[in-house]
């Protein structure tokens, strides 16, 4: 789940519905992100495509400075799809800045960098080193914690 309530930990997974279409191909939709849809030739490919689709949808919303809703609770028949690693750090920074009401300029001042540096950190198309994202999150009182769990 991507949530940022108080000092709770962010966990980045969204519930998705996997349903067969008329030809039996799995079609994936995300209840929290109605514009996100994909499919695959089988369940494995559909899951991989769902991760990519989720990343692209989040990247678009970030680029357009749109709201990114927290994931709803997992319901029966849904599967959790993880946010891809390439966007997770940027999403954490984006959500934290919105939660705290901190704009790019204010964060730049805290970090002692130009505002364009912060803008690039939030740009989904810019390759930002994870250490820079970690430093920015630390300046906002957060830290990234990586966890690996057994697949269900």
Secondary structure as the mmCIF struct_conf table of DSSP 4:
data_model
#
loop_
_struct_conf.conf_type_id
_struct_conf.id
_struct_conf.beg_label_comp_id
_struct_conf.beg_label_asym_id
_struct_conf.beg_label_seq_id
_struct_conf.end_label_comp_id
_struct_conf.end_label_asym_id
_struct_conf.end_label_seq_id
TURN_TY1_P TURN_TY1_P1 UNK A 6 UNK A 7
HELX_LH_PP_P HELX_LH_PP_P1 UNK A 8 UNK A 10
STRN STRN1 UNK A 13 UNK A 20
TURN_TY1_P TURN_TY1_P2 UNK A 22 UNK A 23
BEND BEND1 UNK A 24 UNK A 24
STRN STRN2 UNK A 26 UNK A 30
TURN_TY1_P TURN_TY1_P3 UNK A 31 UNK A 32
STRN STRN3 UNK A 33 UNK A 39
BEND BEND2 UNK A 41 UNK A 42
HELX_RH_AL_P HELX_RH_AL_P1 UNK A 43 UNK A 63
TURN_TY1_P TURN_TY1_P4 UNK A 64 UNK A 65
HELX_LH_PP_P HELX_LH_PP_P2 UNK A 69 UNK A 74
TURN_TY1_P TURN_TY1_P5 UNK A 76 UNK A 77
STRN STRN4 UNK A 78 UNK A 82
HELX_LH_PP_P HELX_LH_PP_P3 UNK A 83 UNK A 84
HELX_RH_AL_P HELX_RH_AL_P2 UNK A 85 UNK A 100
TURN_TY1_P TURN_TY1_P6 UNK A 101 UNK A 101
HELX_RH_AL_P HELX_RH_AL_P3 UNK A 104 UNK A 111
TURN_TY1_P TURN_TY1_P7 UNK A 112 UNK A 112
BEND BEND3 UNK A 113 UNK A 113
HELX_RH_AL_P HELX_RH_AL_P4 UNK A 115 UNK A 122
TURN_TY1_P TURN_TY1_P8 UNK A 124 UNK A 125
BEND BEND4 UNK A 126 UNK A 126
HELX_RH_AL_P HELX_RH_AL_P5 UNK A 130 UNK A 139
TURN_TY1_P TURN_TY1_P9 UNK A 140 UNK A 141
#
